[in-house]
Amino acid sequence: MTSNQLQEVDTVIVGGGQAGLALAYWLAKEGRDFLILDQHGRPGDAWRQRWDSLKLFTPAKYDGLPGWPFPGHRLAFPTKDQLADYLEDYVRRFDLPFVSSVHVEEIRSEGEGFVVAAGDRHWHARNVVIATGGHHRPKRPGFAGELDPDIVQLHSQDYKNTGQLRDGTVLVVGLGNSGAEIALDVGGSHATVLAGKPSGEMPMKHGRAAARFALPVVKFLGVHVLTLNTSIGRKAAPGFKSMAAPLIRTKTKDLAAAGVQLVPRLAGVSEGLPVLDDGTRVEAVNVIWCTGYQEEYSWVKLPVFDEQGEPRQTRGVADDVPGVFFIGQEFLFAAASATLPGVCRDARYLARRLATERRPEPDGRRAKETRLPMSR
């Protein structure tokens, strides 16, 4: 494709993580014309770039994508690199049309479809799927810029290992699962302070016994009960994004046993040092922000978002613009929609919807309708 030349394709999936690949499997199975565009150099790189000691919270039996179970012991908890390699092998195994190192700058409406622009590369598609997940722009409090410039500041997105840190105290901000896991990782070599308030803890020890007996129940609830089709799911959905998940693997007693000091939330900065809610100043030389992410869709030039910037969609299908779809976002349809088990179910449903979309072909004919069994 030469510069600024439009390549015609039926469907463009923007984002080649687990959500985009799960959907791609079903589109390939039905012989659909599509491309996956991903900003990373290799499939799985979004996982490779996370901190070195990260493991999944779900056992391997729940971590496979459609058509290929995750290799290894079914009750083992894969590392982030094992998942990354699995995703890369998945693309190769099913010969999925994965285009790497593509930073999509704009999606806009044009003619009977959409233009997806990435520098001098452009694609014209009748359908676009936004599968970029929820880890878009790292969030930090506004006062982070007031910290002493000698303090090392990292967001959890950028933290890899303790080799990035100076000798001295580490303040980890945010007592969610990422904050707890990173604090435990850091606590082995540094005096570590963890600021925040947990949103509860899973009432079980995380391990193979939990994988065998408790996690199947949690998975069933997250995939099938807490959905937008149930009253309890609809009640839970509004606060789901703003509320941190309960601690799953690393609990407060584990942190205390490792010597991690648990303190109140961070309130601000005084004289270049972080200050807690109770007024205590923390003499930290390193700060790791485990404060989440902000979804960022400014590159999608389509009227598919509400006043808060959230997609207006019903089970991944845009409410206002035919041909636009979403997958992999928090509580897209169910509490588990951003997890591996959740994206598999959502992908099956969206493939069904894409197969029945009857947008005009480039020559004006109606697309042939293909039927897939609907998944619940």
N, C-alpha and C positions, 0 to 999 in steps of 0.2 A: 504494500500500500504506500503510495507516494504521499508527500506532505499535503495536508488539507484535503486529500481525497476521501470521500465517504465510502466506507465499507458497509454494505447492506447485510443485516443479520436479523433474525426473527427476535431473539431475546438476548439482552446483555445483562449479566449478573455482575454487579460491582461489589467485589469482596470475595476473596477465595479462602475464607476460613471454613470452619466446620459447617456453618449454615449454608453458605454458598455451594459447597461441595455436595452436601446432602441433596439439595435441590437439583444440582447438575446431574447427579446420578439418575434421577427419575426422568429428567428431560432427555438425557442420552438414551435411556432405555426405550423411550417412545420415539426416538429418531428425530428429535427436534433440532432446529438450527439455532445454536446459541454459542456465546463466548463468556468466559469468566475473566474479568479484569481485576488484577490485584496489584497493590502498590509495592509488595515485597519482592525480593529476588527469587525466593523459592516458596513453594507451598509449605505451610507450617512455620514460617519465619516469625509470625506474630507470637507464637508460643516460644520459639527458641530465644527470643529477645527478653523474656521474663527472667526473674531471678533464678540463680543456678539451682537452688535446693527445692524449687517448687514441685509439688506432686498434686495430682488431681484428687478431688474429694470423693469422686465416684470410682468404684472398682471397674476393672477392664470389661466385665460383662455388660456394663452400661455405656461404654465409651466408643463402641463401634458405630460406623455410619452404615446406611443401607447397603446391603449386598456383600458386606465383608465384616465379620466380627473382629474385634480388636484382638491381636495375637497375645499369647502369654496366658498365665494363670488367670482364671475368671475372677478371682477374688483379690488379686493384687492391685495396688493403686499405681498407675503408670506415672512416670516422671513427665515433666513438660517436654523434654526432648524426645521421649518415646512417642508421645502424642504427635509432635511435630513431624517425626519421621513417618508415622502412620499416615498422616494427611498427605505427605509427599508421595508415599507409595500408593495411596488411594488414587491420586490423580493419574499416576503411571498405570496402575492396574486396570482402570476403566477408560484409559486414553481420553481423559477429559480435556477439552480445549481451553487450557489455562494460559493466559497471557500475563507474564510477570513484569514487574518494574514499571507498571502503568499507574501514574497518579492522576486520577480523574479530577478534572478541574471544574467541570460543568456538565449538568444534564439539563437540556432545554427542549421544549416542544418544537417540532418542525414537521410540517406536512401531516401525513397520516402516522406519525410516530414521534420519535425523540432522537436528538443528537447527543451522543456521549462524547465529550471532548477531553483530550489529554494532550496538551501541547499541540504539536502539529498532526496528531493522530485523531481521527474522528470516525465514529461508527453511527450509522443510522439504524435504529431498532424500532420494531413495533411494540415491544415490551421492554421495560427495564425493571430489574429487581435490585433493591438496595439491601445488601447483605453485609454491611460494614460493622454490625454489632453495636455495642454501647461504649467501647473504649476509644473514644475519639480524642478529646482534648483533656489532658490532666488538669484537675482542679486543685488550686491552692488558695488559702485565704488571702485577702487583699493585703494584710499586714506582713505577709512573707517577705516582701521587699524591704521591710524595715529592719530585718535581722542584720547583725554585724556581717559585713562582706567576707570576713574570715571564716564564718561558719559554712561548712559544706552542706549544701541543700540538694536533696535528690527527691524526686517523686518515685513512688513504687514502680512506675513504668520504667524508670531508668536504673533502679537499683539491681545489681547483679550479685555482688558478694561484698564481704567486708574489706576487700582490697581497695575499694573506692573511698574508704573512710579514713579520717585522721585519727590518731591516738586520742583517747579521751571519751567523754560521755556522748552517747547517742540518744537523741530524743526521737521516738517514733510517734507520729501524730495520727490517731485514728485507730480505735479498738474494734475493728472489724476483722474478718478472717485474714486479709492481707497484712494488716498491722500486727496481728498476733503472730503470724507465721514469720514475718520478717524480724520482729522483735526477738523471737526465739532463736532465729538464725544469727542475729547480731550479738545476742547475749552471751554466746560462747566465747567471745573475744573482747567485748567492750562492756563497760558499765552502761546499762540500758534503762531508759525511762520510757514508759508507754503511756501516752495521754489519751484519755477518752472514756467513754462509758459503753460497755457491751450491751447489745440488744438481746441478751439471753444466751444460753448455751444449749446445744443438743444434749439431751439427757442420756447419753450413752458414750462409752469409750469407742473412739474411732479406730477401726481395724477390721480384721477378717470376720470376726463374730458379728459386728455391725453390718458388714457387707452382706452377710448371709441372712440375717434375720430382720434388722431394722431398716436398712436402706431400701429394700423393696417396697416397704410401706411408704417411706418418704417419697420415693420416685412415683408411686401410684398417686399420692396426694398432689404432687407438683405437676404431674402430666394430665391427670384425669379429673381431679376433684376441684382444685383451685384454678378454675378456668372462667372465662367470661360468659360461659353458658350456665354457670351455677350462681346462686345468690351469694354463697359464701365467697366464691371467687371474685365476683363483682365488688363485694364489700372490701376485700383485701387489696384489690388492684391499685386504687389511688395512692395508698401509702407505701406500696411495695418498693418503688424506686427510691423514695426518700429515706426509708428505714433500712439500716444495715442488717444483713443476715445474721442469725445467731452463730456463735462460734461453733465450728464443726469438729475440727481435729485438735487444735491447740486451745486449751481452756485456760481460764485464769489461774487455776491451781498449777498447771504445767508451767506457766510463766513465772509464778512465784517460786516454784521449785528450782527454776533456772536462774534465779536471782534478778529477774526483770522487775523493776519497781513500777507499780501501777499507780497512776496519779490522775487527778481530775482533768477535765477538758482544757485545751489551750484557749486562752482568752485574748491574747494580744502580745505586744512586744514592748519592753521597757529598756531603754538604754542599750538597745541592740540584742537583748536576750529575750527568749520566750517567757511569757508569764501565764500561769495557770489561773483557772477560775477562782481559786482560793487566794490569789495574790502572790503565790510563790514564784520566784524567778528560777529558771532551770539553767545551770551553768553548762550548757551543751556546746560542743564544738562540731557536732553533726546533727542535722535534722532530716528525717525521712518522712515525707508527706504521703500517708496512706489515706488520702482524702477523696478518692474516687475520681470520676470522669464526668465531663459535660458532653452530651451529644452535640454534634456540630454538623449541620446540614446546609450551610450557606451555599454550597456548591450545587445543590439541587434547586434549579430555577423553575420550580413548578408549584402551583398552589395546592400543596398536599399536607400542609402543616397548620396546627392551630396557633393561638396567640402565645402559647408557651413554647412553641417550636417543636411540639410533639407531632408525630405522624397522625393524620386523621385517616384511620384505617379500620377495617373490620376483618379480623383474622388474617392480617397481612395484605389485604386487598385495599388499595387506596379508595377512599369514599368518593372523591370528587374528580379524579382524572383516570379514565380507563387506561389500562396498560401499565400502571405503576404498582409495584408490589414491594413489600418489606418482609424481611425474615431475620431472625437472630436477636431482635431487640427484647429488652426486659418486659415480661408480661405482655408480649405481643398477643397471645391468646391465653396462655397459662403461666403459672408461676415458674414453670421449668422451661419457658420458651427460649431463654438464652443459654441453656445447658445442652449438652450432647443428646440426652434422651428427648428433650423438648424440641430441638431443631429437627430431629428425624421425623417426628409426627407432623410438625408444621410444614416441612418440605413436601411430604406426601400430599398434604392438602393443597398447597400452592401449585404443585405440579398438575393436580386435577383442575384447578381454576385456570391455569395457563393453557391447558389442553382444550378448554371449552371457550376461551376468548375468541371472539369472532371479529377481530379487527380486520380491515381491508388489506388484501395483499397489495404489493406495489403496483400491479397491473389493474387494480380496481376490483378483482374478484374477492369473494369472501374466503377466508381461510377455512380449510377442511377441519371439521370438528373431530377431535380424538377423545375417546372416553376412557378415563381411568377409574377404578373403583375408589369411591370416596372413603377417606379415613376419618375416624372420629377423633 
